[in-house]
Amino acid sequence: MGIAVFNIEKSYEATPALRDVSMEIEDGAFVTLLGATGAGKTTLLRIMCGIDRPDKGRVHYDGADVTRVPVRKRNVAMVYQEFVNYPSMTIYENIASPLRVSKNRHTKAGIDQKVRHNAGLLGLTGVLDHYPEEVSGGQKQRTAIARALVKDTRFVFLDEPLANLDYKLREELRGELKTLLTHKGGAVVYATPEPVDALSMSTHVAYLQEGRVLQYGALQDVYRNPASVEVGAYFSYPTMNIMEADVTTEQDRIFLRISEEIAIDVTRFRDRLAHGQYLVGIRAYNLYTAQKMENLISFTATVELAEELGSDTELHVRHQGQVFVVLMQEVARFPIGTQITVYLDPGRLFLFDRETRQLAFKTFS
Amino acid sequence: MARIELESISHSYDSLSKPEDEREYAVSGLDISWADGSANALLGPSGCGKTTILNIISGLLYPTAGRVRVNGNDVTGLAPRERKIAQVFQFPVVYDSMNVFDNLAFPLRNQKTPEKTVKTKVEETAEILGLADRLKSRTTGLNAADKQKISLGRSIVREDTAAVLLDEPLTVIDPKFKGELRRKLREVQNRLKKTMIYVTHDQHEALTFADNVTIVKDGRLIQKGSPEELHAQPATPFIGYFIGSPGMNLLDCSLDDGRLQFADFALPIGQDMQKKMASYGKDFKFGIRPEFLDVAAEEKNRAVEFTVAVIEDTGAYKVLTCDRRNSRIKARVSESISIREGDRVWLSFPEDKVNLFYNEQRII
C-alpha cells in the first residue's frame, strides 16, 4: 500500500526534466525528494500528486493505476512554497474549506471539531477570526498546512513549504511537521533543497540530479552509505569535504596521500584498495580544531572565514590550495588569516573511485 | 574612515502637528556608537526599526529628536552625499549601459578625479572584489552576486567614504552564490578596515559578518555585543531565543523555599543564586541553551525525568524535544548517542550555564 511510480519521463519543450524515474513509497514513510534547483523535484512531486501527467510511465496509488486520474479526484493534499490561502476568507474558513467541498458530508459540528483540532496543533487558535493578510508569513503557511491536514487524505505532498519563512520559523516548524505529518499514517512526500530538512524529518530520502534519482533508500542508509561522490557531497550538513588522494607505499605501509602534510595510513585496508587514486570524503563535523581524541591526523591551515550558524561555527580554512570546512559546535571567532591546526579523524573517511565516482569503501562501518 | 554615533535618536512618522505624547515612535531613545574601522551588524526581526535607523544614519531621514555624529561632528542636518556615507541596497544598483570598469569608475569621475587615478583605484578595487578579469565585461551578463559586488565596489572606490551601510545585501542573491558573497563582504571589510554596518534580520549573516552586533526590537536597542556575548549572556529572553540554534529554552519559574519551582518539577539551587534572586522578587524566567543540558539515559541524582517526543537528527548532532506533563525542553546531543522517540531521559541543568531573567532582563 502506498505510492509507486514506474519509468517516468517528462520533458518541457525539448528539455528533459525527468528521465526514467521509478520509486515505491510505502505507507507510513516520509520521503524527502532532495536536490538542487532544477533537479526535477517539483516535477516529480506534481506528477505523483496528479497536477501534471508524465510523458511516459505510470503512477500507482495502492496498486491501482491513477496516471490519468486528475488531481481533484485523487483525494490528496498539497502544500506549496508560496502561501496559498483564500484572501477573502478567515483563517477558520480557509482551514474548513476542503471539508465544505468534500464528497464526504461533514456535519457543522464535525467540521468545527476538525478545524479547531488542527488549528490547535499548528498554534493558530488565536487567529481563527483573522484574515490571511492580517497574520504573519509563518501563520499563513501554518494555515496552508492545517488545510492540508484537515482533509484526512492518505497522501500529503509538500513542495519546499519552509522556503519563504525566516530561519527561526523554519527551525520551529521542522520539529512540528515531523510530528504532525508522520502521525497521519499515510505517505508524505516532501521536496526540498535542504539536507537538514531531510535529515531532521524524513524516514527515506531520494537524491535527484538532472532529472534522475541517483539514490533512494532509508534515510540513514543513504546518509551513511552515499552511493557516489555526488550524493555524499550534497547530502551532508553542513558539508562533506572532498579531496583527491593517491595511494602510496612507503616501506610496508600504505598511505592515502592528500597533500604533502596529510598522509593517512590505510594499511589495514590493503585488501580493499584496488585503485591508485581515490576521492576522499570527510564530513565537516569529523574535523576538529583541537585534539579531541587519539589517532587524529593534524595539518596546518589558514582561516578564510568563520561562518556563525547560531550555536555553531563553520570554519572555512585553506591548506595547500585546498579549502576545508570544519564544523565547530560552539560560537568562536577567528580573524581572517589566522593560522590554525586542524585535526582530521581518519576513522571517518569515505573513499570514492576517482573514475566511476562510486563509493568504494569506508574506513568505518 | 569614521566613528559613527547616534545620540538619543527618536523618530516618529506621525505629523509634527500631532501632540508629542500621542505620536507613535518607530525608534526611540537610541544611543549607539560604532567604532572607526569596525565590522558591525544591526539585527532584528521585520518591523523592528532597522530601516528607519539606516535612513537616519545615511541622511535620507531627519530624526524627530537626537543627533547623528560622524567622528564627533554633528551631521544631523547634512544631506546624504555630504556625509560621505555609502549605501549598498537589497537590489544591486548597476548601470547596464556601462561595462564593469565604467561602473566602478562612476563615483570617481563624478568627482572629476584625474583619469590616471581612476584607473589605479578601479583596478585596485576590482582586485579586492575578484572582478579584475571582467573589467571590460558588460554588466548585463553578470549574475546578481557579481552585480552586488559592483555596488559594493562603487561604495568603497572613493577613499573619502566614511562608512558603508549594507541593507540586507544578500536578499536577492541565489542561494548557491550567497556563501561566496558572504565571505567576500567579510574579507573586504577586513582588508579595508572601513566602518561598515550590515543590516539584516538573519542572525547567520549578522554574526558571520560582524564583530559587534546591535540587536533592535520594537524600535529600541536591546543589546550590543560580540557573537559570543549574545550567545552566552543574552540581555533578554528574546535574544536567548533569537540567537542560537535551536534557541534557548525559556521556562517560567518562581523562587520557593530555596528551590526553583517550575510548572511540574523543582530544582534545588545554590546559596549565592538564591540570595541574588531574592533581591529581585519571586517570579523569573529560566533560560538554558539546548547544547548545555546534560542528558542521561538513566535516573540520576538531581536530574528531572522527561520523555523524548521528537528527535531531529541533523547529522552532526541530534535535537531532542523532551516533554513532561506541562513542560517542554529541547536538548542538543551528539550524533553518536543512541536514543529513540518515546525513550525516557533524565535532564540536568548545570548551574553555571543557567540564565535567569527578571522582568525580561537578564540578572544571572
Chai-1 contact restraints between the chains, C-beta under 6 A:
chainA,res_idxA,chainB,res_idxB,connection_type,confidence,min_distance_angstrom,max_distance_angstrom,comment,restraint_id
A,E171,B,P246,contact,1.0,0.0,6.0,A-B,restraint_1
A,G175,B,V310,contact,1.0,0.0,6.0,A-B,restraint_2
A,G175,B,E312,contact,1.0,0.0,6.0,A-B,restraint_3
A,G175,B,T321,contact,1.0,0.0,6.0,A-B,restraint_4
A,K178,B,V310,contact,1.0,0.0,6.0,A-B,restraint_5
A,T179,B,V310,contact,1.0,0.0,6.0,A-B,restraint_6
A,V196,B,T314,contact,1.0,0.0,6.0,A-B,restraint_7
A,L199,B,D313,contact,1.0,0.0,6.0,A-B,restraint_8
A,L199,B,T314,contact,1.0,0.0,6.0,A-B,restraint_9
A,L199,B,G315,contact,1.0,0.0,6.0,A-B,restraint_10
A,S200,B,E312,contact,1.0,0.0,6.0,A-B,restraint_11
A,S200,B,T314,contact,1.0,0.0,6.0,A-B,restraint_12
A,Y237,B,T314,contact,1.0,0.0,6.0,A-B,restraint_13
A,Y237,B,G315,contact,1.0,0.0,6.0,A-B,restraint_14
A,Y285,B,A316,contact,1.0,0.0,6.0,A-B,restraint_15
A,L305,B,R183,contact,1.0,0.0,6.0,A-B,restraint_16
A,L305,B,R186,contact,1.0,0.0,6.0,A-B,restraint_17
A,E307,B,T208,contact,1.0,0.0,6.0,A-B,restraint_18
A,E308,B,L207,contact,1.0,0.0,6.0,A-B,restraint_19
A,E308,B,T208,contact,1.0,0.0,6.0,A-B,restraint_20
A,E308,B,P227,contact,1.0,0.0,6.0,A-B,restraint_21
A,L309,B,H204,contact,1.0,0.0,6.0,A-B,restraint_22
A,G310,B,Q203,contact,1.0,0.0,6.0,A-B,restraint_23
A,G310,B,G244,contact,1.0,0.0,6.0,A-B,restraint_24
A,G310,B,S245,contact,1.0,0.0,6.0,A-B,restraint_25
A,S311,B,G244,contact,1.0,0.0,6.0,A-B,restraint_26
A,S311,B,S245,contact,1.0,0.0,6.0,A-B,restraint_27
A,S311,B,E291,contact,1.0,0.0,6.0,A-B,restraint_28
A,L327,B,A316,contact,1.0,0.0,6.0,A-B,restraint_29
A,V331,B,P227,contact,1.0,0.0,6.0,A-B,restraint_30
A,V331,B,E228,contact,1.0,0.0,6.0,A-B,restraint_31
A,V331,B,H231,contact,1.0,0.0,6.0,A-B,restraint_32
A,I336,B,N190,contact,1.0,0.0,6.0,A-B,restraint_33
